[in-house]
Amino acid sequence: MDYTIRSVRNGYILTDWNGDEHIALTLVEAARIAGEILPDNTQTKYVDQFGAAELVKAREAFKAGQKIEAIKYVRNAFTPRLGLLEAKELVETFMG
């Protein structure tokens, strides 16, 4: 079943093909509602090689107008790897 997902202040609203709406508090919950297959370990943690220097690189890239590079640094800093939307939101929130 296809869903459209939109972000709202306190979570996400999914709309299915029939126009019915579903509410999710997290992206993981939204993925479950949409029937996406999730890894067994949904706990996100830092990659072992990640350090403060990587965060500085991400901030510098963002301030230099290289938002995509900043998002790449942030996505690669976590395991399992963050989704594109999650990394984009983190970069915009914490570096913007």
Secondary structure, DSSP 8 states (H G I E B T S, - for coil): --EEEEEETTEEEEEETTS-EEEESSHHHHHHHTT----S----EE-TT--HHHHHHHHHHHHTT-HHHHHHHHHHTEES---HHHHHHHHHHHH-
